[in-house]
Amino acid sequence: MTPIQLDHTAKVLADMLTFKQPADAVLSAYFREHKKLGRQDRHEIAETAFAALRHYQKISAVLRRPHAQPRKAALAALVLGRSTNISQIKDLLDEEETEFLSSLKARKTEFSDDLHTAAELPQWLVEQLQKHFSDEEILAFGRSINQAAPLDIRVNTLKGRRDKVLPLLQAESPDAEATPYSPWGIRLKNKIALNKHELFLDGTLEVQDEGSQLLALLVGAKRGEIIVDFCAGAGGKTLAVGAQMANKGRIYAFDIAEKRLANLKPRMTRAGLTNIHPERISSEHDSRIARLTGKADRVLVDAPCSGLGTLRRNPDLKYRQSPETVAKLLEQQHSILDAAAKLVKPQGRLVYATCSVLPEENETQVERFLEEHPEYELLDCAELLAGLKIDLNTGKYLRLDSAKHQTDGFFAAVLQRKE
């Protein structure tokens, strides 16, 4: 790392470590303000800043208020998160910083004494997880989400086939491989500038985690059906479902955020999809939803959630969430699921999904729904996936784990309305 890169990293961390804004938004805004930074500079700054987030528990154990000492936080991230030897950066350090990093390395063994420090998880989250998991499981979870995620992409079946696309990507990136579960997925361990790739620009490829692809497969959409994506966001799953339907039928993509839906529209065009109808709603109780009551063949509720299954990509989320924010989300999820259930026709399918690992947001939420809605029954996700020739059995619910499945932490339940 150069002195200039270190200086920029410290400036980014001064803002990022307040946890007032999403880390990726802080980084994007900083790069927009500093357009002269080259590709390698941006890479070094981003990698070191995110290493600081991943190792924030250890850094805050040795630094009071790390955002107020961002240069030291950046140096600690290099040593703890990027395996940099002190001798490699000695030209960047003054005497006091050299002493600080030496004492940091000497204290490394102490970090295993506390579970929240060893697992790099804040105390509130450890306490939440301890209600359901052993300390060994929590430590394994913490270690798995402290690794950077690979790049998963989905082949748009309207424009290509994985067996044809994969060799083309392997010619450029030998590490490219088929995802083990999704029939549409390709995984790249070393990320490439996909947004400039011709197969991305022509709509053949879309960035999408394999776990997210599996959620779309569980929707099981067929040609000619009426589908509702109740919380569509920027539409990754909407696009996958649209391709699954071969552009036949109708998908209503609802969301409360106009900006997210605006991002979906150019993606639809690039993917060659004309069966998606984005529509902004004010809430799950918007009167415009009522016209679909009892008419939808399938409804996907990718619910607003804590996002704690995406910590490989968004390590700051564990510091931006709290027991209070999770409690609010639980009530919101319950309300959305209740509203979405009204749209499903008899024998229709309701898929509830989150990118959370908290049972309160997942199994407990579904059990509450089933108690209140006897007109629904739970289908077995393992059987549904087996019917799609996908060899993945996590039980009646889909539970994806970063350590076991190399995906983000996803949960899904598939519910069917009785006759």
C-alpha positions as CSV (number, residue, x, y, z in Angstrom):
1,M,0.0,0.0,0.0
2,T,1.3,3.5,-0.9
3,P,1.1,6.5,1.4
4,I,-1.5,8.1,-0.8
5,Q,-3.7,4.9,-0.7
6,L,-3.4,4.8,3.0
7,D,-4.4,8.4,3.3
8,H,-7.5,7.8,1.2
9,T,-8.4,4.6,3.1
10,A,-8.2,6.5,6.4
11,K,-10.6,9.2,5.1
12,V,-13.0,6.5,3.9
13,L,-12.9,4.8,7.3
14,A,-13.5,8.0,9.2
15,D,-16.9,8.1,7.6
16,M,-17.6,4.3,7.2
17,L,-16.8,3.4,10.9
18,T,-19.6,5.7,12.2
19,F,-22.0,3.2,10.6
20,K,-24.4,6.0,9.8
21,Q,-24.6,5.0,6.1
22,P,-24.1,1.7,4.2
23,A,-20.5,1.0,3.7
24,D,-20.8,0.5,-0.1
25,A,-22.7,3.9,-0.3
26,V,-19.8,5.6,1.6
27,L,-17.2,4.1,-0.7
28,S,-19.1,4.9,-3.9
29,A,-19.6,8.5,-2.9
30,Y,-15.9,8.8,-2.0
31,F,-14.9,7.4,-5.4
32,R,-17.3,9.8,-7.2
33,E,-15.6,12.7,-5.4
34,H,-12.1,11.4,-6.3
35,K,-12.4,10.5,-9.9
36,K,-8.7,10.6,-10.6
37,L,-8.1,7.5,-8.4
38,G,-7.0,4.6,-10.6
39,R,-8.3,1.0,-10.7
40,Q,-5.5,-0.3,-8.5
41,D,-5.9,2.5,-6.0
42,R,-9.6,1.9,-5.7
43,H,-9.0,-1.8,-5.2
44,E,-6.5,-1.3,-2.4
45,I,-8.7,1.3,-0.6
46,A,-11.9,-0.9,-0.9
47,E,-10.2,-4.1,0.2
48,T,-8.5,-2.5,3.2
49,A,-11.7,-0.6,4.2
50,F,-13.8,-3.8,4.1
51,A,-11.1,-5.7,6.0
52,A,-11.5,-3.1,8.7
53,L,-15.2,-3.8,8.8
54,R,-14.7,-7.6,8.9
55,H,-12.2,-7.3,11.8
56,Y,-13.9,-4.4,13.6
57,Q,-14.3,-6.4,16.8
58,K,-10.5,-6.9,17.1
59,I,-9.7,-3.4,16.0
60,S,-12.1,-1.9,18.5
61,A,-10.6,-4.1,21.2
62,V,-7.3,-2.2,20.8
63,L,-8.5,1.2,19.6
64,R,-11.1,3.3,21.3
65,R,-13.5,4.9,18.8
66,P,-11.8,3.5,15.7
67,H,-13.5,6.1,13.4
68,A,-11.7,8.8,15.4
69,Q,-8.3,7.0,14.7
70,P,-8.9,5.9,11.1
71,R,-5.3,5.8,10.0
72,K,-4.5,3.3,12.8
73,A,-7.7,1.4,11.9
74,A,-6.5,1.1,8.3
75,L,-3.1,-0.1,9.4
76,A,-4.7,-2.7,11.8
77,A,-6.9,-3.9,8.9
78,L,-3.8,-4.5,6.7
79,V,-2.2,-6.7,9.4
80,L,-5.3,-8.4,10.7
81,G,-7.4,-8.7,7.5
82,R,-5.0,-8.6,4.6
83,S,-2.1,-10.7,6.1
84,T,0.4,-7.8,5.6
85,N,3.7,-8.1,7.5
86,I,4.8,-5.0,9.5
87,S,8.1,-5.2,7.6
88,Q,6.2,-4.8,4.3
89,I,4.8,-1.4,5.3
90,K,7.6,-0.1,7.6
91,D,8.1,2.9,5.2
92,L,4.5,4.0,6.0
93,L,4.9,3.9,9.7
94,D,6.2,6.3,12.4
95,E,7.7,4.9,15.6
96,E,4.4,5.0,17.5
97,E,2.5,3.2,14.7
98,T,5.2,0.5,14.6
99,E,4.8,0.0,18.3
100,F,1.0,-0.1,18.0
101,L,1.1,-2.8,15.3
102,S,3.6,-4.8,17.2
103,S,1.5,-4.8,20.3
104,L,-1.6,-5.7,18.1
105,K,0.2,-8.8,16.7
106,A,1.3,-9.8,20.2
107,R,-2.3,-9.7,21.4
108,K,-3.7,-11.9,18.7
109,T,-4.0,-14.9,21.0
110,E,-6.1,-12.9,23.4
111,F,-8.8,-12.4,20.7
112,S,-9.9,-16.0,21.0
113,D,-10.9,-15.5,24.7
114,D,-14.2,-13.7,23.9
115,L,-16.7,-15.3,21.5
116,H,-17.8,-12.0,20.0
117,T,-14.2,-11.0,19.3
118,A,-13.2,-14.5,18.0
119,A,-16.2,-14.7,15.8
120,E,-16.0,-11.0,14.8
121,L,-19.6,-10.4,15.8
122,P,-21.0,-7.7,18.0
123,Q,-22.2,-8.7,21.5
124,W,-25.9,-8.1,20.7
125,L,-25.8,-10.5,17.7
126,V,-23.9,-13.2,19.7
127,E,-26.6,-13.0,22.4
128,Q,-29.3,-13.3,19.8
129,L,-27.7,-16.3,18.1
130,Q,-27.0,-18.1,21.5
131,K,-30.8,-18.5,21.9
132,H,-30.6,-21.1,19.0
133,F,-27.1,-22.1,18.3
134,S,-24.0,-23.5,20.2
135,D,-20.9,-21.4,20.6
136,E,-19.1,-23.6,18.1
137,E,-21.8,-23.0,15.5
138,I,-21.7,-19.3,16.1
139,L,-17.9,-19.3,15.8
140,A,-18.2,-21.2,12.5
141,F,-20.8,-18.8,11.2
142,G,-18.6,-15.8,12.2
143,R,-15.6,-17.2,10.4
144,S,-17.5,-18.2,7.3
145,I,-19.0,-14.7,6.8
146,N,-15.6,-13.1,7.4
147,Q,-14.4,-14.4,4.0
148,A,-15.0,-12.3,0.9
149,A,-17.8,-13.7,-1.3
150,P,-17.1,-15.0,-4.8
151,L,-18.9,-13.6,-7.8
152,D,-22.0,-15.6,-8.7
153,I,-23.7,-15.0,-12.0
154,R,-26.9,-16.4,-13.7
155,V,-27.2,-17.3,-17.3
156,N,-30.4,-15.8,-18.8
157,T,-32.0,-18.8,-20.4
158,L,-33.8,-16.5,-22.9
159,K,-30.4,-15.7,-24.4
160,G,-28.0,-18.5,-23.6
161,R,-27.3,-21.9,-22.0
162,R,-24.8,-22.5,-19.2
163,D,-23.0,-25.3,-21.0
164,K,-22.3,-22.9,-23.9
165,V,-21.5,-19.8,-21.8
166,L,-19.2,-21.5,-19.2
167,P,-16.4,-22.5,-21.7
168,L,-16.4,-18.9,-23.0
169,L,-15.9,-17.5,-19.5
170,Q,-13.3,-20.2,-18.6
171,A,-11.2,-19.0,-21.6
172,E,-10.9,-15.7,-19.8
173,S,-11.1,-16.8,-16.2
174,P,-9.9,-20.4,-15.7
175,D,-11.4,-20.4,-12.1
176,A,-15.0,-20.1,-13.5
177,E,-17.1,-23.1,-12.6
178,A,-20.7,-24.2,-12.6
179,T,-22.5,-23.6,-9.3
180,P,-23.2,-26.9,-7.6
181,Y,-27.0,-26.4,-7.1
182,S,-28.5,-23.9,-9.5
183,P,-28.7,-25.1,-13.1
184,W,-28.3,-21.5,-14.2
185,G,-25.3,-20.4,-12.1
186,I,-21.6,-19.8,-12.7
187,R,-19.2,-18.9,-9.9
188,L,-16.0,-16.9,-10.3
189,K,-13.6,-16.9,-7.3
190,N,-11.7,-14.0,-8.8
191,K,-14.0,-11.1,-9.7
192,I,-14.0,-9.6,-13.1
193,A,-15.4,-6.3,-14.4
194,L,-18.6,-8.0,-15.5
195,N,-20.5,-4.8,-16.2
196,K,-18.3,-4.2,-19.2
197,H,-18.4,-7.8,-20.5
198,E,-20.2,-8.3,-23.8
199,L,-22.3,-11.2,-22.4
200,F,-23.5,-8.9,-19.6
201,L,-24.2,-6.0,-21.9
202,D,-26.3,-8.1,-24.2
203,G,-28.3,-9.5,-21.3
204,T,-27.0,-13.1,-21.4
205,L,-25.5,-12.8,-17.9
206,E,-26.8,-11.2,-14.6
207,V,-25.1,-11.0,-11.3
208,Q,-27.0,-13.1,-8.8
209,D,-26.0,-15.2,-5.8
210,E,-26.7,-18.9,-6.2
211,G,-28.9,-18.8,-3.1
212,S,-31.1,-16.1,-4.7
213,Q,-31.3,-18.3,-7.9
214,L,-32.6,-21.2,-5.8
215,L,-35.3,-19.0,-4.3
216,A,-36.5,-18.2,-7.9
217,L,-36.5,-21.9,-8.7
218,L,-38.7,-22.6,-5.7
219,V,-41.3,-20.1,-7.0
220,G,-41.7,-22.7,-9.8
221,A,-43.3,-20.2,-12.2
222,K,-44.7,-21.6,-15.4
223,R,-45.5,-20.0,-18.8
224,G,-48.8,-18.0,-18.9
225,E,-49.1,-17.7,-15.1
226,I,-49.8,-14.6,-13.0
227,I,-46.9,-14.0,-10.6
228,V,-46.5,-11.3,-8.0
229,D,-43.1,-10.3,-6.7
230,F,-44.3,-8.5,-3.6
231,C,-41.0,-6.9,-2.6
232,A,-39.2,-6.8,-5.9
233,G,-36.4,-4.3,-5.1
234,A,-34.0,-4.0,-8.1
235,G,-35.5,-7.2,-9.4
236,G,-32.8,-9.9,-9.4
237,K,-35.3,-12.7,-8.6
238,T,-38.0,-11.0,-10.8
239,L,-35.7,-11.3,-13.8
240,A,-34.9,-15.0,-13.0
241,V,-38.6,-15.8,-12.7
242,G,-39.4,-13.9,-16.0
243,A,-36.8,-16.1,-17.9
244,Q,-38.2,-19.2,-16.2
245,M,-41.6,-18.3,-17.7
246,A,-40.0,-17.8,-21.2
247,N,-41.5,-14.3,-21.3
248,K,-45.1,-15.7,-21.3
249,G,-47.5,-14.6,-18.6
250,R,-47.4,-11.6,-16.3
251,I,-45.2,-10.6,-13.4
252,Y,-46.3,-7.8,-11.1
253,A,-43.1,-6.3,-9.5
254,F,-44.2,-4.3,-6.5
255,D,-42.0,-2.2,-4.3
256,I,-42.3,0.9,-2.1
257,A,-39.0,2.4,-3.5
258,E,-39.3,4.2,-6.8
259,K,-35.5,4.2,-7.2
260,R,-35.2,0.5,-6.9
261,L,-37.9,-0.1,-9.4
262,A,-36.2,2.4,-11.8
263,N,-33.1,0.3,-11.6
264,L,-35.2,-2.8,-12.6
265,K,-36.4,-1.2,-15.9
266,P,-33.0,-1.1,-17.8
267,R,-32.3,-4.6,-16.5
268,M,-35.6,-5.9,-18.0
269,T,-34.7,-4.3,-21.3
270,R,-31.2,-5.8,-21.4
271,A,-32.6,-9.2,-20.4
272,G,-35.2,-9.1,-23.2
273,L,-38.1,-9.4,-20.8
274,T,-41.5,-7.9,-21.7
275,N,-43.7,-9.8,-19.2
276,I,-42.7,-7.7,-16.1
277,H,-44.8,-4.8,-14.9
278,P,-43.1,-2.8,-12.2
279,E,-45.4,-0.8,-9.9
280,R,-44.6,1.4,-6.9
281,I,-46.9,0.9,-4.0
282,S,-47.2,3.0,-0.8
283,S,-47.2,-0.1,1.5
284,E,-48.4,-3.7,1.7
285,H,-51.9,-2.2,2.2
286,D,-52.0,-0.2,-1.0
287,S,-55.5,-0.3,-2.5
288,R,-53.9,-1.1,-6.0
289,I,-52.9,-4.5,-4.7
290,A,-56.6,-5.5,-4.1
291,R,-57.3,-6.0,-7.8
292,L,-55.1,-9.2,-7.6
293,T,-56.9,-10.7,-4.6
294,G,-57.2,-14.5,-5.2
295,K,-55.8,-14.2,-8.7
296,A,-52.1,-15.0,-8.4
297,D,-50.7,-18.4,-9.3
298,R,-47.5,-17.6,-7.3
299,V,-46.5,-14.9,-4.9
300,L,-42.9,-14.3,-3.8
301,V,-42.3,-12.4,-0.6
302,D,-38.6,-11.6,-0.4
303,A,-39.2,-9.8,2.8
304,P,-37.4,-6.8,4.2
305,C,-35.0,-8.3,6.8
306,S,-31.9,-7.8,8.8
307,G,-29.7,-9.0,5.9
308,L,-27.5,-10.9,8.3
309,G,-27.1,-13.7,5.8
310,T,-25.2,-11.2,3.5
311,L,-22.4,-10.3,5.9
312,R,-19.8,-11.6,3.5
313,R,-20.8,-8.7,1.2
314,N,-22.1,-6.2,3.7
315,P,-20.0,-6.6,6.9
316,D,-21.2,-3.3,8.3
317,L,-24.8,-4.6,8.6
318,K,-24.0,-6.3,11.9
319,Y,-23.2,-2.8,13.4
320,R,-26.1,-1.1,11.7
321,Q,-28.7,-3.5,13.0
322,S,-29.8,-4.0,16.6
323,P,-32.4,-5.9,18.6
324,E,-34.7,-2.8,18.2
325,T,-34.4,-2.8,14.4
326,V,-34.9,-6.5,14.2
327,A,-38.1,-6.2,16.4
328,K,-39.5,-3.7,13.9
329,L,-38.6,-5.9,11.0
330,L,-40.5,-8.8,12.6
331,E,-43.7,-6.9,12.7
332,Q,-43.2,-5.6,9.1
333,Q,-42.6,-9.1,7.8
334,H,-45.7,-10.4,9.5
335,S,-47.8,-7.7,8.0
336,I,-46.4,-8.1,4.5
337,L,-46.8,-11.9,4.6
338,D,-50.4,-11.5,5.7
339,A,-51.2,-9.1,2.9
340,A,-49.4,-11.1,0.2
341,A,-51.3,-14.3,1.3
342,K,-54.6,-12.7,0.1
343,L,-53.4,-12.6,-3.5
344,V,-52.9,-16.3,-3.9
345,K,-55.5,-18.4,-5.7
346,P,-56.5,-21.9,-4.4
347,Q,-53.7,-24.4,-5.1
348,G,-51.4,-21.4,-5.6
349,R,-48.0,-21.0,-4.1
350,L,-46.7,-18.4,-1.6
351,V,-42.9,-18.3,-1.1
352,Y,-41.6,-16.5,1.9
353,A,-37.8,-15.7,1.8
354,T,-35.2,-13.7,3.7
355,C,-31.5,-13.3,3.6
356,S,-31.3,-13.6,7.4
357,V,-29.9,-16.4,9.6
358,L,-32.1,-15.4,12.6
359,P,-34.9,-18.0,13.3
360,E,-37.1,-15.2,14.6
361,E,-37.2,-13.8,11.0
362,N,-37.5,-17.3,9.5
363,E,-39.0,-20.4,11.0
364,T,-40.8,-18.6,13.8
365,Q,-42.3,-16.2,11.3
366,V,-43.6,-19.0,9.2
367,E,-45.0,-21.0,12.1
368,R,-46.9,-17.9,13.3
369,F,-48.3,-17.4,9.8
370,L,-49.5,-21.1,9.6
371,E,-51.2,-20.8,13.0
372,E,-53.1,-17.7,11.7
373,H,-53.8,-19.0,8.2
374,P,-55.1,-22.6,8.4
375,E,-56.0,-22.3,4.7
376,Y,-52.2,-22.7,3.9
377,E,-50.0,-25.8,4.2
378,L,-46.2,-26.1,4.2
379,L,-44.6,-27.8,1.2
380,D,-41.2,-29.6,1.6
381,C,-38.4,-27.6,-0.1
382,A,-36.2,-30.7,-0.3
383,E,-38.8,-32.6,-2.3
384,L,-39.5,-29.5,-4.6
385,L,-35.7,-29.2,-5.3
386,A,-35.4,-33.0,-5.9
387,G,-38.2,-32.6,-8.4
388,L,-36.0,-30.1,-10.2
389,K,-33.1,-32.5,-10.1
390,I,-31.3,-30.4,-7.5
391,D,-29.5,-32.5,-5.0
392,L,-29.9,-30.2,-1.9
393,N,-31.7,-31.3,1.2
394,T,-31.9,-28.8,4.1
395,G,-35.2,-30.2,5.3
396,K,-38.7,-28.8,4.8
397,Y,-37.3,-25.3,4.8
398,L,-34.5,-24.0,2.5
399,R,-31.7,-23.0,4.8
400,L,-28.5,-21.9,3.1
401,D,-25.3,-21.4,5.0
402,S,-22.2,-19.6,3.8
403,A,-19.8,-22.2,5.4
404,K,-21.7,-25.3,4.0
405,H,-23.1,-24.0,0.7
406,Q,-20.7,-21.1,-0.3
407,T,-23.8,-18.9,-0.8
408,D,-25.2,-16.1,1.2
409,G,-27.3,-17.1,4.2
410,F,-30.8,-17.5,2.7
411,F,-34.0,-18.9,4.1
412,A,-37.2,-19.9,2.3
413,A,-40.5,-21.6,3.0
414,V,-42.9,-22.7,0.3
415,L,-46.6,-22.5,1.3
416,Q,-49.6,-23.7,-0.7
417,R,-53.1,-22.5,-0.5
418,K,-55.5,-25.3,0.0
419,E,-58.5,-25.9,-2.3
